[in-house]
Amino acid sequence: MPGRFAAAKQAGATEDEISETLMYAMRGRARAAWSTIKYIPDIEDRNKEWKTTFEREQK
């Protein structure tokens, strides 16, 4: 992956363009992962529990 960013930089891409592309790539990966795991029983409840735990630990 770093090679791709170096190539984009050499081709004249700005930092903002590279950041935007990276954001879209990460969003696509997240959607693909969720579409794979969303069929696990009770995953919604587990996700809410993990989110609550994570938010509590961040304070």
All heavy atoms as TSV, in Angstrom:
chain	resi	resn	atom	element	x	y	z
A	1	MET	N	N	0.814	-1.199	0.000
A	1	MET	CA	C	0.000	0.000	0.000
A	1	MET	C	C	0.861	1.268	0.000
A	1	MET	O	O	0.524	2.192	-0.714
A	1	MET	CB	C	-0.954	-0.030	1.200
A	1	MET	CG	C	-1.894	1.134	1.280
A	1	MET	SD	S	-3.422	1.040	0.352
A	1	MET	CE	C	-4.306	-0.230	1.160
A	2	PRO	N	N	1.932	1.362	0.763
A	2	PRO	CA	C	2.737	2.588	0.738
A	2	PRO	C	C	3.256	2.925	-0.653
A	2	PRO	O	O	3.386	4.100	-1.000
A	2	PRO	CB	C	3.891	2.289	1.688
A	2	PRO	CG	C	3.379	1.243	2.600
A	2	PRO	CD	C	2.430	0.425	1.760
A	3	GLY	N	N	3.538	1.914	-1.459
A	3	GLY	CA	C	3.998	2.154	-2.820
A	3	GLY	C	C	2.955	2.883	-3.652
A	3	GLY	O	O	3.276	3.725	-4.478
A	4	ARG	N	N	1.703	2.553	-3.420
A	4	ARG	CA	C	0.620	3.213	-4.167
A	4	ARG	C	C	0.551	4.696	-3.810
A	4	ARG	O	O	0.330	5.536	-4.665
A	4	ARG	CB	C	-0.722	2.562	-3.856
A	4	ARG	CG	C	-0.868	1.191	-4.440
A	4	ARG	CD	C	-2.236	0.655	-4.163
A	4	ARG	NE	N	-2.348	-0.705	-4.649
A	4	ARG	CZ	C	-3.398	-1.446	-4.451
A	4	ARG	NH1	N	-4.415	-0.977	-3.784
A	4	ARG	NH2	N	-3.438	-2.681	-4.919
A	5	PHE	N	N	0.737	5.002	-2.523
A	5	PHE	CA	C	0.680	6.403	-2.118
A	5	PHE	C	C	1.870	7.175	-2.665
A	5	PHE	O	O	1.733	8.321	-3.076
A	5	PHE	CB	C	0.604	6.529	-0.591
A	5	PHE	CG	C	-0.688	6.019	-0.039
A	5	PHE	CD1	C	-0.706	4.983	0.867
A	5	PHE	CD2	C	-1.898	6.567	-0.430
A	5	PHE	CE1	C	-1.903	4.500	1.372
A	5	PHE	CE2	C	-3.104	6.103	0.063
A	5	PHE	CZ	C	-3.105	5.058	0.964
A	6	ALA	N	N	3.020	6.542	-2.690
A	6	ALA	CA	C	4.205	7.185	-3.259
A	6	ALA	C	C	3.989	7.445	-4.743
A	6	ALA	O	O	4.325	8.525	-5.245
A	6	ALA	CB	C	5.434	6.319	-3.027
A	7	ALA	N	N	3.412	6.485	-5.437
A	7	ALA	CA	C	3.151	6.646	-6.867
A	7	ALA	C	C	2.130	7.758	-7.104
A	7	ALA	O	O	2.279	8.569	-8.027
A	7	ALA	CB	C	2.659	5.338	-7.463
A	8	ALA	N	N	1.097	7.810	-6.270
A	8	ALA	CA	C	0.088	8.865	-6.404
A	8	ALA	C	C	0.709	10.231	-6.147
A	8	ALA	O	O	0.410	11.207	-6.843
A	8	ALA	CB	C	-1.055	8.618	-5.426
A	9	LYS	N	N	1.585	10.293	-5.165
A	9	LYS	CA	C	2.266	11.548	-4.839
A	9	LYS	C	C	3.140	11.998	-6.022
A	9	LYS	O	O	3.140	13.174	-6.385
A	9	LYS	CB	C	3.106	11.348	-3.587
A	9	LYS	CG	C	3.573	12.606	-2.944
A	9	LYS	CD	C	2.457	13.163	-2.115
A	9	LYS	CE	C	3.060	14.187	-1.175
A	9	LYS	NZ	N	2.110	15.141	-0.750
A	10	GLN	N	N	3.861	11.059	-6.601
A	10	GLN	CA	C	4.707	11.394	-7.745
A	10	GLN	C	C	3.877	11.819	-8.949
A	10	GLN	O	O	4.311	12.616	-9.757
A	10	GLN	CB	C	5.582	10.200	-8.116
A	10	GLN	CG	C	6.706	9.955	-7.144
A	10	GLN	CD	C	7.542	8.732	-7.509
A	10	GLN	OE1	O	7.157	7.940	-8.364
A	10	GLN	NE2	N	8.673	8.590	-6.840
A	11	ALA	N	N	2.670	11.285	-9.034
A	11	ALA	CA	C	1.797	11.629	-10.159
A	11	ALA	C	C	1.130	12.985	-9.958
A	11	ALA	O	O	0.425	13.467	-10.840
A	11	ALA	CB	C	0.739	10.548	-10.344
A	12	GLY	N	N	1.350	13.589	-8.784
A	12	GLY	CA	C	0.819	14.928	-8.546
A	12	GLY	C	C	-0.401	14.999	-7.657
A	12	GLY	O	O	-1.024	16.047	-7.546
A	13	ALA	N	N	-0.780	13.906	-7.014
A	13	ALA	CA	C	-1.937	13.926	-6.123
A	13	ALA	C	C	-1.608	14.743	-4.882
A	13	ALA	O	O	-0.494	14.693	-4.360
A	13	ALA	CB	C	-2.326	12.509	-5.722
A	14	THR	N	N	-2.588	15.493	-4.409
A	14	THR	CA	C	-2.397	16.284	-3.198
A	14	THR	C	C	-2.652	15.415	-1.971
A	14	THR	O	O	-3.228	14.324	-2.074
A	14	THR	CB	C	-3.371	17.477	-3.165
A	14	THR	OG1	O	-4.706	16.971	-3.085
A	14	THR	CG2	C	-3.218	18.355	-4.395
A	15	GLU	N	N	-2.258	15.918	-0.809
A	15	GLU	CA	C	-2.506	15.194	0.445
A	15	GLU	C	C	-4.008	14.984	0.656
A	15	GLU	O	O	-4.436	13.928	1.103
A	15	GLU	CB	C	-1.922	15.965	1.630
A	15	GLU	CG	C	-0.417	15.988	1.682
A	15	GLU	CD	C	0.163	14.647	2.089
A	15	GLU	OE1	O	-0.471	13.908	2.862
A	15	GLU	OE2	O	1.271	14.336	1.615
A	16	ASP	N	N	-4.808	16.002	0.331
A	16	ASP	CA	C	-6.261	15.889	0.487
A	16	ASP	C	C	-6.838	14.805	-0.412
A	16	ASP	O	O	-7.719	14.049	0.002
A	16	ASP	CB	C	-6.942	17.221	0.188
A	16	ASP	CG	C	-6.713	18.253	1.272
A	16	ASP	OD1	O	-6.363	17.866	2.401
A	16	ASP	OD2	O	-6.892	19.456	0.993
A	17	GLU	N	N	-6.363	14.713	-1.640
A	17	GLU	CA	C	-6.850	13.685	-2.560
A	17	GLU	C	C	-6.470	12.287	-2.067
A	17	GLU	O	O	-7.287	11.357	-2.127
A	17	GLU	CB	C	-6.288	13.913	-3.955
A	17	GLU	CG	C	-6.844	15.146	-4.636
A	17	GLU	CD	C	-6.121	15.511	-5.909
A	17	GLU	OE1	O	-4.906	15.218	-6.042
A	17	GLU	OE2	O	-6.764	16.109	-6.784
A	18	ILE	N	N	-5.258	12.159	-1.574
A	18	ILE	CA	C	-4.814	10.863	-1.057
A	18	ILE	C	C	-5.622	10.489	0.187
A	18	ILE	O	O	-6.077	9.358	0.327
A	18	ILE	CB	C	-3.305	10.879	-0.770
A	18	ILE	CG1	C	-2.526	11.002	-2.084
A	18	ILE	CG2	C	-2.884	9.625	-0.007
A	18	ILE	CD1	C	-1.038	11.225	-1.907
A	19	SER	N	N	-5.851	11.458	1.078
A	19	SER	CA	C	-6.634	11.201	2.291
A	19	SER	C	C	-8.062	10.792	1.948
A	19	SER	O	O	-8.622	9.877	2.559
A	19	SER	CB	C	-6.654	12.442	3.183
A	19	SER	OG	O	-5.376	12.713	3.660
A	20	GLU	N	N	-8.663	11.474	0.986
A	20	GLU	CA	C	-10.026	11.150	0.584
A	20	GLU	C	C	-10.098	9.740	-0.002
A	20	GLU	O	O	-11.007	8.968	0.319
A	20	GLU	CB	C	-10.520	12.167	-0.444
A	20	GLU	CG	C	-11.959	11.947	-0.860
A	20	GLU	CD	C	-12.451	12.984	-1.847
A	20	GLU	OE1	O	-11.641	13.772	-2.363
A	20	GLU	OE2	O	-13.669	12.983	-2.111
A	21	THR	N	N	-9.142	9.399	-0.826
A	21	THR	CA	C	-9.103	8.066	-1.421
A	21	THR	C	C	-8.944	6.998	-0.346
A	21	THR	O	O	-9.614	5.963	-0.367
A	21	THR	CB	C	-7.954	7.976	-2.439
A	21	THR	OG1	O	-8.155	8.966	-3.437
A	21	THR	CG2	C	-7.899	6.605	-3.082
A	22	LEU	N	N	-8.083	7.262	0.622
A	22	LEU	CA	C	-7.885	6.326	1.724
A	22	LEU	C	C	-9.161	6.166	2.540
A	22	LEU	O	O	-9.529	5.054	2.913
A	22	LEU	CB	C	-6.739	6.798	2.619
A	22	LEU	CG	C	-6.406	5.919	3.813
A	22	LEU	CD1	C	-6.033	4.507	3.361
A	22	LEU	CD2	C	-5.271	6.541	4.614
A	23	MET	N	N	-9.859	7.268	2.795
A	23	MET	CA	C	-11.109	7.206	3.545
A	23	MET	C	C	-12.131	6.331	2.823
A	23	MET	O	O	-12.777	5.475	3.424
A	23	MET	CB	C	-11.685	8.605	3.745
A	23	MET	CG	C	-12.989	8.600	4.525
A	23	MET	SD	S	-13.884	10.150	4.459
A	23	MET	CE	C	-14.373	10.210	2.744
A	24	TYR	N	N	-12.270	6.521	1.509
A	24	TYR	CA	C	-13.215	5.708	0.745
A	24	TYR	C	C	-12.806	4.233	0.735
A	24	TYR	O	O	-13.658	3.339	0.806
A	24	TYR	CB	C	-13.356	6.219	-0.689
A	24	TYR	CG	C	-14.184	7.483	-0.786
A	24	TYR	CD1	C	-13.680	8.619	-1.394
A	24	TYR	CD2	C	-15.470	7.532	-0.260
A	24	TYR	CE1	C	-14.430	9.777	-1.476
A	24	TYR	CE2	C	-16.234	8.679	-0.343
A	24	TYR	CZ	C	-15.714	9.793	-0.943
A	24	TYR	OH	O	-16.464	10.940	-1.026
A	25	ALA	N	N	-11.521	3.970	0.663
A	25	ALA	CA	C	-11.045	2.583	0.683
A	25	ALA	C	C	-11.366	1.930	2.021
A	25	ALA	O	O	-11.823	0.781	2.076
A	25	ALA	CB	C	-9.543	2.541	0.415
A	26	MET	N	N	-11.133	2.658	3.116
A	26	MET	CA	C	-11.414	2.100	4.446
A	26	MET	C	C	-12.909	1.898	4.639
A	26	MET	O	O	-13.336	0.901	5.223
A	26	MET	CB	C	-10.851	3.017	5.532
A	26	MET	CG	C	-9.348	3.025	5.559
A	26	MET	SD	S	-8.578	3.915	6.939
A	26	MET	CE	C	-9.458	5.432	7.003
A	27	ARG	N	N	-13.725	2.825	4.132
A	27	ARG	CA	C	-15.172	2.685	4.242
A	27	ARG	C	C	-15.639	1.447	3.478
A	27	ARG	O	O	-16.488	0.685	3.953
A	27	ARG	CB	C	-15.862	3.928	3.690
A	27	ARG	CG	C	-17.367	3.881	3.872
A	27	ARG	CD	C	-18.051	5.038	3.211
A	27	ARG	NE	N	-17.690	6.289	3.812
A	27	ARG	CZ	C	-18.076	7.474	3.342
A	27	ARG	NH1	N	-18.833	7.541	2.262
A	27	ARG	NH2	N	-17.716	8.579	3.935
A	28	GLY	N	N	-15.075	1.230	2.299
A	28	GLY	CA	C	-15.428	0.048	1.515
A	28	GLY	C	C	-15.058	-1.239	2.219
A	28	GLY	O	O	-15.826	-2.209	2.214
A	29	ARG	N	N	-13.872	-1.253	2.835
A	29	ARG	CA	C	-13.464	-2.443	3.592
A	29	ARG	C	C	-14.391	-2.695	4.766
A	29	ARG	O	O	-14.732	-3.830	5.075
A	29	ARG	CB	C	-12.036	-2.284	4.101
A	29	ARG	CG	C	-10.984	-2.280	3.050
A	29	ARG	CD	C	-10.687	-3.710	2.624
A	29	ARG	NE	N	-9.675	-3.724	1.600
A	29	ARG	CZ	C	-8.596	-4.466	1.654
A	29	ARG	NH1	N	-8.383	-5.266	2.655
A	29	ARG	NH2	N	-7.738	-4.426	0.663
A	30	ALA	N	N	-14.780	-1.619	5.459
A	30	ALA	CA	C	-15.678	-1.760	6.614
A	30	ALA	C	C	-17.033	-2.320	6.175
A	30	ALA	O	O	-17.588	-3.202	6.839
A	30	ALA	CB	C	-15.850	-0.418	7.317
A	31	ARG	N	N	-17.554	-1.817	5.068
A	31	ARG	CA	C	-18.841	-2.332	4.572
A	31	ARG	C	C	-18.737	-3.800	4.187
A	31	ARG	O	O	-19.645	-4.584	4.448
A	31	ARG	CB	C	-19.308	-1.515	3.377
A	31	ARG	CG	C	-19.838	-0.177	3.753
A	31	ARG	CD	C	-20.343	0.573	2.557
A	31	ARG	NE	N	-20.887	1.856	2.961
A	31	ARG	CZ	C	-21.147	2.831	2.130
A	31	ARG	NH1	N	-20.918	2.683	0.845
A	31	ARG	NH2	N	-21.642	3.960	2.564
A	32	ALA	N	N	-17.642	-4.162	3.558
A	32	ALA	CA	C	-17.453	-5.563	3.168
A	32	ALA	C	C	-17.377	-6.457	4.397
A	32	ALA	O	O	-17.972	-7.542	4.422
A	32	ALA	CB	C	-16.184	-5.707	2.331
A	33	ALA	N	N	-16.670	-6.001	5.414
A	33	ALA	CA	C	-16.566	-6.791	6.651
A	33	ALA	C	C	-17.934	-6.932	7.305
A	33	ALA	O	O	-18.316	-8.019	7.741
A	33	ALA	CB	C	-15.577	-6.144	7.614
A	34	TRP	N	N	-18.677	-5.830	7.371
A	34	TRP	CA	C	-19.990	-5.888	8.013
A	34	TRP	C	C	-20.940	-6.798	7.243
A	34	TRP	O	O	-21.695	-7.557	7.847
A	34	TRP	CB	C	-20.599	-4.498	8.151
A	34	TRP	CG	C	-21.919	-4.552	8.850
A	34	TRP	CD1	C	-23.139	-4.316	8.317
A	34	TRP	CD2	C	-22.153	-4.927	10.212
A	34	TRP	NE1	N	-24.119	-4.509	9.249
A	34	TRP	CE2	C	-23.544	-4.888	10.418
A	34	TRP	CE3	C	-21.322	-5.299	11.257
A	34	TRP	CZ2	C	-24.114	-5.194	11.646
A	34	TRP	CZ3	C	-21.903	-5.611	12.482
A	34	TRP	CH2	C	-23.274	-5.560	12.665
A	35	SER	N	N	-20.892	-6.762	5.917
A	35	SER	CA	C	-21.792	-7.616	5.151
A	35	SER	C	C	-21.466	-9.085	5.363
A	35	SER	O	O	-22.313	-9.945	5.169
A	35	SER	CB	C	-21.748	-7.267	3.661
A	35	SER	OG	O	-20.503	-7.609	3.105
A	36	THR	N	N	-20.238	-9.368	5.791
A	36	THR	CA	C	-19.849	-10.749	6.077
A	36	THR	C	C	-20.311	-11.186	7.459
A	36	THR	O	O	-20.801	-12.290	7.631
A	36	THR	CB	C	-18.320	-10.891	5.984
A	36	THR	OG1	O	-17.904	-10.512	4.680
A	36	THR	CG2	C	-17.877	-12.314	6.272
A	37	ILE	N	N	-20.195	-10.300	8.444
A	37	ILE	CA	C	-20.488	-10.700	9.835
A	37	ILE	C	C	-21.907	-10.405	10.283
A	37	ILE	O	O	-22.323	-10.877	11.339
A	37	ILE	CB	C	-19.503	-10.050	10.833
A	37	ILE	CG1	C	-19.687	-8.543	10.868
A	37	ILE	CG2	C	-18.087	-10.444	10.530
A	37	ILE	CD1	C	-18.929	-7.858	11.980
A	38	LYS	N	N	-22.678	-9.661	9.494
A	38	LYS	CA	C	-24.008	-9.269	9.965
A	38	LYS	C	C	-24.963	-10.449	10.156
A	38	LYS	O	O	-25.989	-10.306	10.800
A	38	LYS	CB	C	-24.622	-8.236	9.031
A	38	LYS	CG	C	-25.006	-8.759	7.675
A	38	LYS	CD	C	-25.564	-7.627	6.837
A	38	LYS	CE	C	-25.947	-8.116	5.469
A	38	LYS	NZ	N	-26.455	-7.016	4.644
A	39	TYR	N	N	-24.613	-11.608	9.627
A	39	TYR	CA	C	-25.485	-12.768	9.774
A	39	TYR	C	C	-25.176	-13.595	11.018
A	39	TYR	O	O	-25.829	-14.597	11.267
A	39	TYR	CB	C	-25.406	-13.645	8.512
A	39	TYR	CG	C	-25.883	-12.898	7.291
A	39	TYR	CD1	C	-24.992	-12.475	6.320
A	39	TYR	CD2	C	-27.232	-12.590	7.135
A	39	TYR	CE1	C	-25.437	-11.769	5.207
A	39	TYR	CE2	C	-27.682	-11.879	6.029
A	39	TYR	CZ	C	-26.778	-11.477	5.073
A	39	TYR	OH	O	-27.224	-10.772	3.990
A	40	ILE	N	N	-24.202	-13.187	11.807
A	40	ILE	CA	C	-23.893	-13.880	13.062
A	40	ILE	C	C	-25.020	-13.573	14.046
A	40	ILE	O	O	-25.363	-12.398	14.249
A	40	ILE	CB	C	-22.537	-13.422	13.637
A	40	ILE	CG1	C	-21.417	-13.774	12.669
A	40	ILE	CG2	C	-22.301	-14.028	15.024
A	40	ILE	CD1	C	-20.061	-13.212	13.068
A	41	PRO	N	N	-25.597	-14.594	14.662
A	41	PRO	CA	C	-26.685	-14.349	15.609
A	41	PRO	C	C	-26.249	-13.403	16.735
A	41	PRO	O	O	-25.151	-13.505	17.261
A	41	PRO	CB	C	-26.993	-15.748	16.174
A	41	PRO	CG	C	-26.471	-16.692	15.151
A	41	PRO	CD	C	-25.296	-16.006	14.514
A	42	ASP	N	N	-27.112	-12.464	17.074
A	42	ASP	CA	C	-26.916	-11.500	18.162
A	42	ASP	C	C	-25.752	-10.543	17.949
A	42	ASP	O	O	-25.290	-9.903	18.898
A	42	ASP	CB	C	-26.736	-12.217	19.505
A	42	ASP	CG	C	-27.940	-13.065	19.867
A	42	ASP	OD1	O	-29.076	-12.649	19.561
A	42	ASP	OD2	O	-27.741	-14.134	20.472
A	43	ILE	N	N	-25.259	-10.392	16.738
A	43	ILE	CA	C	-24.105	-9.515	16.512
A	43	ILE	C	C	-24.448	-8.051	16.787
A	43	ILE	O	O	-23.608	-7.296	17.264
A	43	ILE	CB	C	-23.523	-9.691	15.084
A	43	ILE	CG1	C	-22.127	-9.054	14.993
A	43	ILE	CG2	C	-24.438	-9.114	14.042
A	43	ILE	CD1	C	-21.086	-9.702	15.835
A	44	GLU	N	N	-25.688	-7.651	16.526
A	44	GLU	CA	C	-26.086	-6.264	16.797
A	44	GLU	C	C	-25.957	-5.953	18.284
A	44	GLU	O	O	-25.441	-4.908	18.663
A	44	GLU	CB	C	-27.526	-6.019	16.335
A	44	GLU	CG	C	-27.706	-6.011	14.846
A	44	GLU	CD	C	-27.257	-4.705	14.215
A	44	GLU	OE1	O	-27.065	-3.710	14.935
A	44	GLU	OE2	O	-27.086	-4.700	12.987
A	45	ASP	N	N	-26.418	-6.877	19.127
A	45	ASP	CA	C	-26.336	-6.668	20.579
A	45	ASP	C	C	-24.881	-6.649	21.042
A	45	ASP	O	O	-24.498	-5.815	21.868
A	45	ASP	CB	C	-27.104	-7.757	21.326
A	45	ASP	CG	C	-28.599	-7.684	21.046
A	45	ASP	OD1	O	-29.102	-6.573	20.755
A	45	ASP	OD2	O	-29.262	-8.739	21.102
A	46	ARG	N	N	-24.091	-7.557	20.521
A	46	ARG	CA	C	-22.671	-7.574	20.887
A	46	ARG	C	C	-21.985	-6.291	20.456
A	46	ARG	O	O	-21.162	-5.739	21.184
A	46	ARG	CB	C	-21.970	-8.757	20.237
A	46	ARG	CG	C	-22.359	-10.072	20.811
A	46	ARG	CD	C	-21.587	-11.164	20.144
A	46	ARG	NE	N	-22.051	-12.470	20.555
A	46	ARG	CZ	C	-21.573	-13.589	20.096
A	46	ARG	NH1	N	-20.608	-13.579	19.194
A	46	ARG	NH2	N	-22.038	-14.739	20.520
A	47	ASN	N	N	-22.316	-5.813	19.261
A	47	ASN	CA	C	-21.718	-4.581	18.764
A	47	ASN	C	C	-22.048	-3.406	19.686
A	47	ASN	O	O	-21.186	-2.584	19.996
A	47	ASN	CB	C	-22.194	-4.296	17.342
A	47	ASN	CG	C	-21.462	-3.153	16.702
A	47	ASN	OD1	O	-20.272	-2.970	16.904
A	47	ASN	ND2	N	-22.181	-2.368	15.929
A	48	LYS	N	N	-23.287	-3.326	20.147
A	48	LYS	CA	C	-23.684	-2.253	21.055
A	48	LYS	C	C	-22.932	-2.366	22.380
A	48	LYS	O	O	-22.507	-1.351	22.945
A	48	LYS	CB	C	-25.190	-2.298	21.286
A	48	LYS	CG	C	-25.985	-1.843	20.084
A	48	LYS	CD	C	-27.470	-1.979	20.311
A	48	LYS	CE	C	-28.234	-1.659	19.032
A	48	LYS	NZ	N	-29.653	-1.926	19.158
A	49	GLU	N	N	-22.768	-3.592	22.876
A	49	GLU	CA	C	-22.023	-3.790	24.121
A	49	GLU	C	C	-20.570	-3.356	23.962
A	49	GLU	O	O	-20.023	-2.665	24.821
A	49	GLU	CB	C	-22.066	-5.267	24.538
A	49	GLU	CG	C	-23.412	-5.742	25.006
A	49	GLU	CD	C	-23.435	-7.252	25.211
A	49	GLU	OE1	O	-22.360	-7.888	25.280
A	49	GLU	OE2	O	-24.551	-7.807	25.301
A	50	TRP	N	N	-19.942	-3.761	22.862
A	50	TRP	CA	C	-18.546	-3.402	22.622
A	50	TRP	C	C	-18.389	-1.892	22.474
A	50	TRP	O	O	-17.440	-1.305	22.975
A	50	TRP	CB	C	-18.009	-4.108	21.381
A	50	TRP	CG	C	-17.914	-5.598	21.535
A	50	TRP	CD1	C	-17.705	-6.301	22.693
A	50	TRP	CD2	C	-18.019	-6.568	20.503
A	50	TRP	NE1	N	-17.680	-7.639	22.433
A	50	TRP	CE2	C	-17.861	-7.841	21.094
A	50	TRP	CE3	C	-18.236	-6.483	19.138
A	50	TRP	CZ2	C	-17.911	-9.012	20.363
A	50	TRP	CZ3	C	-18.283	-7.659	18.411
A	50	TRP	CH2	C	-18.116	-8.910	19.017
A	51	LYS	N	N	-19.339	-1.273	21.785
A	51	LYS	CA	C	-19.287	0.175	21.596
A	51	LYS	C	C	-19.401	0.887	22.942
A	51	LYS	O	O	-18.649	1.818	23.224
A	51	LYS	CB	C	-20.405	0.633	20.665
A	51	LYS	CG	C	-20.413	2.112	20.414
A	51	LYS	CD	C	-21.526	2.525	19.484
A	51	LYS	CE	C	-21.524	4.034	19.325
A	51	LYS	NZ	N	-22.654	4.506	18.561
A	52	THR	N	N	-20.333	0.441	23.775
A	52	THR	CA	C	-20.505	1.042	25.094
A	52	THR	C	C	-19.245	0.883	25.930
A	52	THR	O	O	-18.782	1.833	26.565
A	52	THR	CB	C	-21.705	0.384	25.816
A	52	THR	OG1	O	-22.868	0.558	25.007
A	52	THR	CG2	C	-21.931	1.004	27.179
A	53	THR	N	N	-18.669	-0.311	25.914
A	53	THR	CA	C	-17.435	-0.558	26.657
A	53	THR	C	C	-16.311	0.329	26.147
A	53	THR	O	O	-15.590	0.948	26.939
A	53	THR	CB	C	-17.019	-2.044	26.546
A	53	THR	OG1	O	-18.086	-2.850	27.048
A	53	THR	CG2	C	-15.761	-2.327	27.327
A	54	PHE	N	N	-16.163	0.420	24.838
A	54	PHE	CA	C	-15.114	1.245	24.239
A	54	PHE	C	C	-15.285	2.715	24.630
A	54	PHE	O	O	-14.325	3.379	25.041
A	54	PHE	CB	C	-15.138	1.104	22.716
A	54	PHE	CG	C	-14.184	2.027	22.022
A	54	PHE	CD1	C	-12.833	1.761	21.993
A	54	PHE	CD2	C	-14.645	3.187	21.408
A	54	PHE	CE1	C	-11.954	2.619	21.366
A	54	PHE	CE2	C	-13.775	4.050	20.768
A	54	PHE	CZ	C	-12.410	3.752	20.758
A	55	GLU	N	N	-16.510	3.218	24.524
A	55	GLU	CA	C	-16.762	4.629	24.860
A	55	GLU	C	C	-16.504	4.896	26.335
A	55	GLU	O	O	-15.996	5.946	26.701
A	55	GLU	CB	C	-18.185	5.015	24.477
A	55	GLU	CG	C	-18.375	5.087	22.973
A	55	GLU	CD	C	-19.812	5.288	22.561
A	55	GLU	OE1	O	-20.730	5.094	23.404
A	55	GLU	OE2	O	-20.035	5.625	21.379
A	56	ARG	N	N	-16.857	3.948	27.190
A	56	ARG	CA	C	-16.636	4.099	28.624
A	56	ARG	C	C	-15.128	4.156	28.925
A	56	ARG	O	O	-14.686	4.950	29.754
A	56	ARG	CB	C	-17.277	2.939	29.375
A	56	ARG	CG	C	-17.431	3.183	30.846
A	56	ARG	CD	C	-18.172	2.066	31.567
A	56	ARG	NE	N	-19.300	1.525	30.820
A	56	ARG	CZ	C	-19.468	0.235	30.554
A	56	ARG	NH1	N	-18.607	-0.664	30.992
A	56	ARG	NH2	N	-20.502	-0.192	29.867
A	57	GLU	N	N	-14.350	3.332	28.233
A	57	GLU	CA	C	-12.897	3.284	28.459
A	57	GLU	C	C	-12.195	4.523	27.916
A	57	GLU	O	O	-11.101	4.848	28.376
A	57	GLU	CB	C	-12.302	2.034	27.836
A	57	GLU	CG	C	-12.717	0.769	28.550
A	57	GLU	CD	C	-12.235	-0.490	27.862
A	57	GLU	OE1	O	-11.590	-0.391	26.781
A	57	GLU	OE2	O	-12.517	-1.581	28.371
A	58	GLN	N	N	-12.799	5.213	26.961
A	58	GLN	CA	C	-12.180	6.395	26.380
A	58	GLN	C	C	-12.277	7.618	27.279
A	58	GLN	O	O	-11.564	8.575	27.114
A	58	GLN	CB	C	-12.805	6.721	25.017
A	58	GLN	CG	C	-12.540	5.679	23.973
A	58	GLN	CD	C	-11.077	5.470	23.719
A	58	GLN	OE1	O	-10.316	6.401	23.529
A	58	GLN	NE2	N	-10.646	4.224	23.734
A	59	LYS	N	N	-13.162	7.562	28.251
A	59	LYS	CA	C	-13.362	8.727	29.150
A	59	LYS	C	C	-12.345	8.744	30.251
A	59	LYS	O	O	-11.652	7.928	30.595
A	59	LYS	CB	C	-14.756	8.694	29.736
A	59	LYS	CG	C	-15.803	8.942	28.672
A	59	LYS	CD	C	-17.165	8.923	29.252
A	59	LYS	CE	C	-18.190	9.158	28.156
A	59	LYS	NZ	N	-19.524	9.146	28.625
